[in-house]
């Protein structure tokens, strides 16, 4: 899960990738998904799966579970209190 601070609002993005850091670079160069363009993204949650099928099922669940996404975001922000200042 990625997090971005843009115009004083937090945005999250959930996606699947075999090469997470290369994908993050693409998102930050505005070459990723349309919804990620124009924002600076940070990895706040990642999980490794034994096969693609399980990974895609988990991705789908997380994309549609707004409460879990919010919980992950809040936990990250509590642990990284300076995120707001380093993101600007």
C-alpha positions in Angstrom: 0.0 0.0 0.0 1.3 3.4 -0.9 0.6 6.7 0.8 0.8 10.2 -0.6 0.3 13.7 0.9 -1.0 16.0 -1.8 -2.6 19.4 -1.2 -2.8 18.7 2.6 -4.8 15.5 2.0 -3.7 11.9 2.4 -4.3 9.4 -0.5 -3.7 5.6 -0.5 -3.1 3.3 -3.4 -3.1 -0.5 -3.4 -1.5 -2.5 -6.1 0.3 -5.8 -7.0 3.8 -5.9 -8.3 6.7 -8.4 -8.5 9.2 -5.6 -8.4 7.8 -3.2 -5.8 10.6 -0.6 -5.9 10.6 -0.3 -9.7 6.8 0.1 -9.6 7.2 2.8 -6.9 9.6 4.7 -9.2 7.2 4.5 -12.1 4.4 5.9 -9.9 6.6 8.7 -8.7 7.5 9.5 -12.3 3.8 9.7 -13.1 4.1 6.6 -15.3 2.0 4.3 -13.1 -1.7 4.0 -12.7 -3.7 7.1 -13.6 -4.8 7.7 -10.0 -1.2 7.9 -8.9 0.0 10.6 -11.3 1.2 13.9 -9.9 1.8 12.7 -6.4 4.8 11.6 -4.4 4.3 8.1 -3.1 5.7 6.2 -0.1 5.5 2.5 0.7 3.7 2.1 4.0 2.6 -1.6 3.9 3.8 -4.6 1.9 3.3 -8.3 2.1 4.9 -11.2 0.2 2.8 -14.1 -1.1 3.8 -17.5 -2.3 2.0 -17.1 -5.6 0.4 -14.5 -7.8 -3.2 -15.8 -7.2 -3.0 -15.3 -3.5 -1.4 -11.9 -3.9 -4.2 -10.7 -6.3 -6.9 -12.0 -3.9 -5.3 -10.1 -1.0 -4.9 -7.0 -3.2 -8.6 -7.1 -4.1 -9.7 -7.5 -0.5 -7.4 -4.6 0.7 -8.6 -2.3 -2.1 -12.2 -2.8 -1.0 -11.6 -2.7 2.8 -11.6 1.0 3.5 -11.4 0.4 7.3 -8.3 -1.8 7.1 -6.6 0.8 4.7 -7.4 3.5 7.2 -6.0 1.5 10.1 -2.8 0.8 8.2 -2.5 4.5 7.3 -3.1 5.6 10.9 -0.6 3.1 12.3 2.1 4.3 9.8 1.5 8.0 10.6 1.7 7.3 14.4 5.1 5.6 13.9 6.3 8.2 11.5 5.2 11.5 13.0 7.5 13.5 10.7 6.0 12.1 7.5 4.0 15.3 7.0 7.1 17.5 7.1 9.3 15.2 5.0 6.6 14.8 2.3 6.2 18.5 1.4 
